[in-house]
Amino acid sequence: MKRVLVHIENIPGSPYSQSAKHDSEMLDRESHDDYDERTWRKKCTVTTDGQVSVPAMAQKQCLDTAAQKLGLKVQGRRGATYKNFFTSGVIAEADAPIANGKALKPADAEKVTIQANADGVRGSGKRVTRRFPSFPKYHTTFAYLITDDIITKEIFETHARAMGLVVGIGRFRAEKGGTNGRFRVTKFEWEDFKL
């Protein structure tokens, strides 16, 4: 098994915007619009000490989707691609806190206001104002554990570079036709992992 740290930074003009579900109570007689205005920072995913982070499952799904989109063939496997090997053979170890010279907290977010479909389904009808937290500049480190030796260092790095360009992370990311969440890999750090 191998462990790899993937150091990333956002591509300029492609912020990281989150839209996590939260369970903040509505105040008495508060409108939905007032509630959204009051709680937009609660849409951040945070660590136990309050730092904004990229969820481990978002990191995992980003890499798995890159493997699906690239569709690179595994030599000697009769047309099989790496997709299933990434799905079953790579684990994202933990949420990845983001920073920009300092730990970024929800209070550091910029507010982005958009007109969104009321039910969240594109083209379904009524549109409403929604606000989301956005971080225009950040860096972080994703930690992956590779349990399948068919995923070589070269193959992993190819997919990791692609995930930042064609998939992205967060709300309105590239995978969904958006412009947010794109990033570049700045460094890989590899180590053998022993149980």
LODRENLUM-128286 format. One record per residue (C-alpha): x, y, z. Coordinates in nm, 2 decimals. Layout:
+--------+--------+--------+
|     xx |     yy |     zz |
+--------+--------+--------+
|      X |      Y |      Z |
...
+--------+--------+--------+
//
This chain:
+--------+--------+--------+
|     xx |     yy |     zz |
+--------+--------+--------+
|   0.00 |   0.00 |   0.00 |
|   0.10 |   0.36 |  -0.06 |
|   0.00 |   0.69 |   0.09 |
|   0.02 |   1.01 |  -0.11 |
|  -0.03 |   1.37 |   0.00 |
|  -0.17 |   1.58 |  -0.29 |
|  -0.10 |   1.95 |  -0.23 |
|  -0.34 |   2.17 |  -0.43 |
|  -0.42 |   2.54 |  -0.49 |
|  -0.71 |   2.69 |  -0.66 |
|  -0.69 |   2.81 |  -1.02 |
|  -0.73 |   3.19 |  -1.02 |
|  -1.09 |   3.29 |  -1.10 |
|  -1.22 |   2.95 |  -0.98 |
|  -1.32 |   2.99 |  -0.61 |
|  -1.43 |   2.71 |  -0.37 |
|  -1.79 |   2.75 |  -0.28 |
|  -1.98 |   2.53 |  -0.04 |
|  -2.34 |   2.44 |   0.00 |
|  -2.36 |   2.20 |   0.29 |
|  -2.70 |   2.12 |   0.44 |
|  -2.74 |   2.26 |   0.79 |
|  -3.00 |   2.23 |   1.06 |
|  -3.02 |   2.58 |   1.19 |
|  -3.36 |   2.66 |   1.33 |
|  -3.58 |   2.93 |   1.17 |
|  -3.67 |   3.21 |   1.40 |
|  -4.03 |   3.29 |   1.48 |
|  -4.19 |   3.46 |   1.18 |
|  -3.87 |   3.46 |   0.98 |
|  -3.91 |   3.44 |   0.60 |
|  -3.71 |   3.18 |   0.40 |
|  -3.52 |   3.47 |   0.24 |
|  -3.43 |   3.62 |   0.58 |
|  -3.33 |   3.28 |   0.71 |
|  -3.10 |   3.22 |   0.41 |
|  -2.94 |   3.57 |   0.46 |
|  -2.88 |   3.50 |   0.83 |
|  -2.74 |   3.14 |   0.79 |
|  -2.54 |   3.14 |   0.46 |
|  -2.21 |   3.09 |   0.64 |
|  -2.36 |   2.77 |   0.80 |
|  -2.33 |   2.61 |   0.45 |
|  -1.96 |   2.56 |   0.52 |
|  -1.82 |   2.22 |   0.62 |
|  -1.59 |   2.28 |   0.92 |
|  -1.35 |   2.08 |   1.13 |
|  -1.40 |   2.04 |   1.51 |
|  -1.20 |   2.36 |   1.56 |
|  -1.41 |   2.56 |   1.31 |
|  -1.17 |   2.56 |   1.00 |
|  -1.34 |   2.52 |   0.66 |
|  -1.26 |   2.19 |   0.50 |
|  -1.31 |   1.98 |   0.19 |
|  -1.50 |   1.67 |   0.30 |
|  -1.32 |   1.34 |   0.25 |
|  -1.60 |   1.21 |   0.04 |
|  -1.58 |   1.51 |  -0.19 |
|  -1.21 |   1.43 |  -0.24 |
|  -1.29 |   1.07 |  -0.31 |
|  -1.57 |   1.14 |  -0.55 |
|  -1.36 |   1.40 |  -0.73 |
|  -1.09 |   1.14 |  -0.80 |
|  -1.33 |   0.86 |  -0.89 |
|  -1.51 |   1.09 |  -1.13 |
|  -1.18 |   1.19 |  -1.29 |
|  -1.10 |   0.82 |  -1.35 |
|  -1.44 |   0.77 |  -1.51 |
|  -1.40 |   1.08 |  -1.73 |
|  -1.05 |   0.99 |  -1.84 |
|  -1.14 |   0.63 |  -1.92 |
|  -0.77 |   0.52 |  -1.94 |
|  -0.74 |   0.15 |  -2.02 |
|  -0.55 |  -0.09 |  -1.80 |
|  -0.29 |  -0.28 |  -2.00 |
|  -0.35 |  -0.65 |  -2.03 |
|  -0.71 |  -0.63 |  -1.89 |
|  -0.92 |  -0.66 |  -2.22 |
|  -1.04 |  -0.30 |  -2.23 |
|  -1.10 |  -0.25 |  -1.86 |
|  -1.04 |   0.11 |  -1.74 |
|  -0.91 |   0.23 |  -1.41 |
|  -1.25 |   0.35 |  -1.30 |
|  -1.34 |   0.05 |  -1.08 |
|  -0.98 |   0.03 |  -0.95 |
|  -1.00 |   0.38 |  -0.82 |
|  -1.34 |   0.33 |  -0.67 |
|  -1.24 |   0.02 |  -0.47 |
|  -0.86 |   0.08 |  -0.43 |
|  -0.83 |   0.44 |  -0.31 |
|  -0.94 |   0.59 |   0.02 |
|  -0.95 |   0.96 |   0.11 |
|  -0.82 |   0.97 |   0.46 |
|  -0.99 |   1.27 |   0.62 |
|  -1.14 |   1.61 |   0.56 |
|  -0.89 |   1.86 |   0.43 |
|  -0.88 |   2.20 |   0.60 |
|  -0.83 |   2.50 |   0.37 |
|  -0.60 |   2.79 |   0.42 |
|  -0.48 |   3.11 |   0.26 |
|  -0.18 |   3.21 |   0.47 |
|  -0.40 |   3.14 |   0.77 |
|  -0.67 |   2.88 |   0.86 |
|  -0.99 |   2.99 |   0.68 |
|  -1.31 |   3.00 |   0.89 |
|  -1.67 |   3.07 |   0.78 |
|  -1.62 |   3.43 |   0.89 |
|  -1.36 |   3.47 |   0.61 |
|  -1.60 |   3.36 |   0.34 |
|  -1.72 |   3.60 |   0.07 |
|  -2.10 |   3.59 |   0.01 |
|  -2.22 |   3.49 |  -0.34 |
|  -2.58 |   3.56 |  -0.42 |
|  -2.75 |   3.37 |  -0.70 |
|  -3.10 |   3.31 |  -0.84 |
|  -3.16 |   2.93 |  -0.79 |
|  -3.44 |   2.70 |  -0.86 |
|  -3.66 |   2.68 |  -0.55 |
|  -3.66 |   2.30 |  -0.55 |
|  -3.29 |   2.26 |  -0.66 |
|  -3.39 |   2.10 |  -0.99 |
|  -3.26 |   2.29 |  -1.30 |
|  -3.53 |   2.43 |  -1.52 |
|  -3.81 |   2.33 |  -1.29 |
|  -3.98 |   2.66 |  -1.24 |
|  -3.98 |   2.92 |  -0.97 |
|  -3.65 |   3.09 |  -0.89 |
|  -3.54 |   3.23 |  -0.55 |
|  -3.25 |   3.41 |  -0.41 |
|  -2.98 |   3.20 |  -0.24 |
|  -2.65 |   3.29 |  -0.08 |
|  -2.34 |   3.07 |  -0.05 |
|  -2.00 |   3.10 |   0.11 |
|  -1.71 |   3.14 |  -0.14 |
|  -1.33 |   3.13 |  -0.09 |
|  -1.16 |   3.29 |  -0.39 |
|  -0.81 |   3.18 |  -0.29 |
|  -0.71 |   2.88 |  -0.10 |
|  -0.47 |   2.58 |  -0.07 |
|  -0.50 |   2.25 |   0.10 |
|  -0.37 |   1.89 |   0.11 |
|  -0.56 |   1.58 |   0.02 |
|  -0.44 |   1.25 |   0.18 |
|  -0.51 |   0.93 |  -0.01 |
|  -0.44 |   0.57 |   0.08 |
|  -0.39 |   0.35 |  -0.23 |
|  -0.47 |  -0.01 |  -0.15 |
|  -0.45 |  -0.16 |  -0.51 |
|  -0.10 |  -0.19 |  -0.66 |
|  -0.25 |  -0.17 |  -1.01 |
|  -0.27 |   0.20 |  -0.95 |
|   0.09 |   0.31 |  -1.01 |
|   0.25 |   0.64 |  -0.91 |
|   0.23 |   0.76 |  -1.27 |
|  -0.14 |   0.66 |  -1.31 |
|  -0.24 |   0.81 |  -0.98 |
|  -0.07 |   1.14 |  -1.06 |
|  -0.23 |   1.16 |  -1.41 |
|  -0.57 |   1.12 |  -1.25 |
|  -0.50 |   1.36 |  -0.97 |
|  -0.40 |   1.63 |  -1.21 |
|  -0.71 |   1.57 |  -1.42 |
|  -0.95 |   1.58 |  -1.12 |
|  -0.87 |   1.95 |  -1.05 |
|  -0.91 |   2.05 |  -1.41 |
|  -1.22 |   1.86 |  -1.53 |
|  -1.41 |   1.77 |  -1.21 |
|  -1.34 |   2.02 |  -0.93 |
|  -1.49 |   2.05 |  -0.58 |
|  -1.78 |   2.22 |  -0.42 |
|  -2.09 |   2.41 |  -0.55 |
|  -2.10 |   2.49 |  -0.93 |
|  -1.79 |   2.29 |  -1.00 |
|  -1.66 |   2.20 |  -1.34 |
|  -1.81 |   1.85 |  -1.34 |
|  -2.16 |   2.01 |  -1.32 |
|  -2.09 |   2.27 |  -1.60 |
|  -1.98 |   2.54 |  -1.36 |
|  -1.66 |   2.75 |  -1.32 |
|  -1.60 |   2.70 |  -0.95 |
|  -1.38 |   2.45 |  -0.76 |
|  -1.11 |   2.40 |  -1.02 |
|  -0.75 |   2.35 |  -0.88 |
|  -0.40 |   2.25 |  -0.98 |
|  -0.17 |   2.01 |  -0.80 |
|   0.15 |   2.18 |  -0.67 |
|   0.32 |   1.88 |  -0.52 |
|   0.29 |   1.51 |  -0.45 |
|   0.45 |   1.34 |  -0.15 |
|   0.47 |   0.96 |  -0.16 |
|   0.54 |   0.71 |   0.12 |
|   0.50 |   0.34 |   0.18 |
|   0.21 |   0.26 |   0.42 |
|   0.25 |  -0.02 |   0.66 |
|  -0.03 |  -0.16 |   0.88 |
+--------+--------+--------+
//
